[in-house]
Amino acid sequence: MIVVSDYRGYRIEVEAIKAEGAAADGRYHADVRMRRLFSQDKPIVERVTCFKLTPDLAEHAGELWARRWVDYKGACVQRE
């Protein structure tokens, strides 16, 4: 599990999960949870489909995806 405690006002948690199905063949995806710091908003939870060979690679891909999401969409979220 990778935890980034503060990336541009968001906390990012990434956990590798084993992919299911015949095409998976022992590969991994990543579950990503992002939450705005000091906010009562619900966390954003996504599954990043990446079919990586190891859990470490899947977690790294999920972290990269989450950072890109924050860079692109995090700045557009309405703040009260």
ROSE-4610 file (N, C-alpha, C; in Angstrom, 1 decimal, always signed):
// ROSE-4610
residu = [M/M/M/I/I/I/V/V/V/V/V/V/S/S/S/D/D/D/Y/Y/Y/R/R/R/G/G/G/Y/Y/Y/R/R/R/I/I/I/E/E/E/V/V/V/E/E/E/A/A/A/I/I/I/K/K/K/A/A/A/E/E/E/G/G/G/A/A/A/A/A/A/A/A/A/D/D/D/G/G/G/R/R/R/Y/Y/Y/H/H/H/A/A/A/D/D/D/V/V/V/R/R/R/M/M/M/R/R/R/R/R/R/L/L/L/F/F/F/S/S/S/Q/Q/Q/D/D/D/K/K/K/P/P/P/I/I/I/V/V/V/E/E/E/R/R/R/V/V/V/T/T/T/C/C/C/F/F/F/K/K/K/L/L/L/T/T/T/P/P/P/D/D/D/L/L/L/A/A/A/E/E/E/H/H/H/A/A/A/G/G/G/E/E/E/L/L/L/W/W/W/A/A/A/R/R/R/R/R/R/W/W/W/V/V/V/D/D/D/Y/Y/Y/K/K/K/G/G/G/A/A/A/C/C/C/V/V/V/Q/Q/Q/R/R/R/E/E/E]
num = [1/1/1/2/2/2/3/3/3/4/4/4/5/5/5/6/6/6/7/7/7/8/8/8/9/9/9/10/10/10/11/11/11/12/12/12/13/13/13/14/14/14/15/15/15/16/16/16/17/17/17/18/18/18/19/19/19/20/20/20/21/21/21/22/22/22/23/23/23/24/24/24/25/25/25/26/26/26/27/27/27/28/28/28/29/29/29/30/30/30/31/31/31/32/32/32/33/33/33/34/34/34/35/35/35/36/36/36/37/37/37/38/38/38/39/39/39/40/40/40/41/41/41/42/42/42/43/43/43/44/44/44/45/45/45/46/46/46/47/47/47/48/48/48/49/49/49/50/50/50/51/51/51/52/52/52/53/53/53/54/54/54/55/55/55/56/56/56/57/57/57/58/58/58/59/59/59/60/60/60/61/61/61/62/62/62/63/63/63/64/64/64/65/65/65/66/66/66/67/67/67/68/68/68/69/69/69/70/70/70/71/71/71/72/72/72/73/73/73/74/74/74/75/75/75/76/76/76/77/77/77/78/78/78/79/79/79/80/80/80]
x = [+0.8/+0.0/+0.9/+0.5/+1.2/+0.3/+0.8/+0.0/+0.8/+0.2/+0.8/+0.0/+0.6/-0.2/-0.7/+0.1/-0.3/+0.2/-0.7/-0.3/-1.3/-0.9/-1.7/-3.1/-3.1/-4.3/-5.1/-4.6/-5.3/-4.4/-5.1/-4.5/-4.8/-3.7/-3.9/-3.5/-4.3/-4.0/-4.2/-3.2/-3.2/-2.9/-3.8/-3.6/-3.7/-2.8/-2.8/-3.8/-4.6/-5.5/-5.3/-5.5/-5.3/-6.4/-6.1/-7.1/-7.8/-9.0/-9.8/-10.1/-10.4/-10.7/-9.7/-10.0/-9.1/-7.9/-8.2/-7.1/-6.1/-6.5/-5.7/-4.3/-4.4/-3.1/-2.2/-2.7/-1.9/-1.4/-2.1/-1.7/-2.5/-2.1/-2.7/-3.2/-4.3/-4.9/-4.6/-5.0/-4.8/-6.2/-6.5/-7.6/-7.0/-7.6/-7.1/-8.2/-7.8/-8.8/-8.1/-8.8/-8.3/-9.3/-8.8/-9.7/-9.0/-9.9/-9.4/-9.1/-8.0/-7.6/-8.5/-8.8/-9.6/-11.0/-11.6/-12.9/-13.8/-15.1/-16.1/-16.6/-16.0/-16.4/-16.1/-16.9/-16.7/-15.4/-14.6/-13.4/-13.8/-12.9/-13.0/-12.4/-13.1/-12.6/-12.7/-11.5/-11.5/-10.7/-10.9/-10.1/-9.4/-8.0/-7.2/-6.9/-7.4/-7.1/-5.8/-4.8/-3.5/-2.8/-3.3/-2.7/-1.2/-0.7/+0.8/+1.2/+2.5/+3.0/+3.1/+3.5/+3.7/+2.8/+2.5/+1.7/+2.4/+3.7/+4.5/+4.3/+4.3/+4.1/+2.7/+1.7/+0.3/+0.1/+0.7/+0.6/+1.2/+2.4/+3.0/+2.2/+1.6/+0.7/-0.5/-1.1/-2.2/-1.9/-0.7/-0.2/+0.0/+0.5/+0.7/-0.6/-1.6/-2.9/-3.5/-3.4/-4.1/-3.4/-2.1/-1.5/-1.9/-2.0/-2.5/-4.0/-4.8/-6.2/-6.2/-5.4/-5.4/-4.9/-3.9/-3.3/-4.4/-5.2/-6.1/-7.5/-8.1/-9.4/-9.5/-8.4/-8.4/-8.5/-7.9/-8.0/-9.4/-10.2/-11.5/-12.6/-12.3/-13.3/-13.7/-15.1/-15.6/-15.2/-14.7/-14.3/-15.2/-15.7/-16.7/-16.0]
y = [-1.2/+0.0/+1.2/+2.2/+3.5/+4.5/+5.4/+6.5/+7.8/+8.7/+10.1/+11.0/+11.5/+12.2/+13.5/+14.2/+15.5/+15.8/+15.7/+16.1/+17.1/+18.4/+19.5/+19.5/+19.2/+19.3/+18.0/+16.9/+15.7/+14.6/+13.7/+12.5/+11.3/+10.6/+9.6/+8.2/+7.2/+5.9/+4.9/+4.1/+3.2/+1.8/+0.8/-0.6/-1.5/-2.4/-3.4/-4.5/-4.9/-6.0/-6.9/-8.2/-9.2/-9.1/-9.1/-9.0/-10.3/-10.3/-11.5/-11.7/-13.0/-13.3/-14.1/-14.7/-15.5/-14.7/-13.5/-12.7/-12.2/-12.2/-11.6/-12.3/-13.6/-14.5/-14.0/-13.8/-13.4/-12.0/-11.1/-9.7/-8.9/-7.6/-6.7/-5.4/-5.0/-3.6/-2.8/-1.6/-0.7/-0.1/-0.1/+0.7/+2.0/+3.1/+4.4/+5.1/+5.7/+6.5/+7.9/+8.9/+10.3/+11.1/+11.8/+12.7/+14.0/+15.1/+16.4/+16.6/+17.2/+17.4/+18.4/+18.2/+19.2/+19.5/+18.4/+18.6/+17.4/+17.7/+16.7/+16.0/+16.3/+15.6/+14.1/+13.4/+11.9/+11.7/+10.6/+10.3/+9.9/+10.1/+9.6/+8.3/+7.2/+5.9/+5.4/+4.9/+4.4/+3.2/+2.3/+1.2/+1.4/+1.4/+1.7/+0.3/+0.1/-1.2/-1.1/-1.8/-1.6/-3.0/-4.1/-5.4/-5.5/-5.0/-5.0/-6.4/-6.7/-8.1/-8.2/-7.1/-7.2/-6.2/-6.4/-5.4/-4.0/-4.0/-2.8/-1.9/-2.6/-1.8/-1.3/-2.1/-1.7/-0.5/-0.5/+0.6/+1.9/+1.7/+2.9/+3.5/+2.6/+3.1/+3.8/+3.3/+3.9/+5.3/+5.4/+6.6/+7.7/+7.3/+8.2/+8.7/+7.7/+8.1/+9.1/+8.9/+9.7/+11.1/+11.2/+12.5/+13.3/+12.6/+13.2/+13.7/+12.9/+13.3/+14.6/+14.6/+15.8/+17.0/+16.8/+18.0/+18.5/+17.6/+18.0/+18.4/+17.6/+17.8/+18.4/+18.2/+18.7/+20.2/+20.9/+22.3/+22.9/+22.0/+22.5/+22.2/+21.5/+21.1/+22.4/+22.6/+23.8/+23.7/+24.8/+24.9/+25.9/+25.6/+26.4/+27.2]
z = [+0.0/+0.0/+0.0/-0.8/-0.9/-0.4/+0.5/+1.1/+0.8/+0.1/-0.1/+0.8/+1.9/+2.9/+2.5/+1.6/+1.1/-0.2/-1.2/-2.6/-3.1/-3.1/-3.5/-2.8/-1.5/-0.8/-0.7/-1.3/-1.3/-0.6/+0.1/+0.6/-0.4/-0.8/-1.8/-1.2/-1.3/-0.9/-2.0/-2.3/-3.4/-2.9/-3.3/-2.9/-4.1/-4.2/-5.3/-5.0/-6.1/-5.9/-7.1/-6.9/-7.9/-8.9/-10.2/-11.3/-11.4/-11.8/-11.9/-13.4/-13.8/-15.1/-15.8/-16.9/-17.7/-18.3/-18.7/-19.3/-18.2/-16.9/-15.9/-15.7/-15.6/-15.6/-14.5/-13.2/-12.1/-12.1/-12.8/-12.8/-11.8/-11.7/-10.6/-11.2/-10.5/-10.7/-9.4/-9.4/-8.3/-7.9/-6.6/-6.0/-5.5/-5.9/-5.5/-4.7/-3.6/-2.8/-2.5/-3.0/-2.8/-2.0/-1.1/-0.2/+0.0/-0.2/+0.0/+1.5/+1.9/+3.3/+3.9/+5.2/+5.9/+5.3/+4.7/+4.1/+4.5/+4.5/+4.8/+3.6/+2.4/+1.2/+1.2/+0.4/+0.3/-0.4/-0.1/-0.9/-2.3/-3.2/-4.6/-4.6/-5.0/-5.1/-6.5/-7.0/-8.4/-8.5/-9.4/-9.7/-11.0/-10.9/-12.1/-12.7/-13.9/-14.6/-15.4/-14.9/-15.5/-15.8/-15.3/-15.6/-15.5/-14.3/-14.0/-13.5/-13.7/-13.3/-11.8/-11.1/-9.6/-8.9/-7.6/-6.9/-6.8/-6.7/-6.6/-7.9/-9.0/-10.3/-10.4/-9.9/-10.0/-9.1/-7.9/-6.9/-7.5/-8.1/-8.7/-9.9/-10.7/-11.8/-11.2/-10.1/-9.4/-8.9/-8.3/-7.7/-8.8/-9.9/-11.0/-11.6/-11.7/-12.2/-11.2/-9.9/-8.9/-9.0/-9.1/-9.2/-10.4/-11.5/-12.7/-12.6/-11.9/-11.7/-10.8/-9.8/-8.9/-9.7/-10.5/-11.3/-12.3/-12.9/-13.9/-13.3/-12.5/-12.0/-10.6/-9.8/-8.4/-8.3/-9.3/-9.3/-9.7/-10.3/-10.8/-9.8/-8.8/-7.8/-7.0/-6.9/-6.2/-4.7/-4.2/-2.8/-2.2/-1.0/-0.3/+0.8]
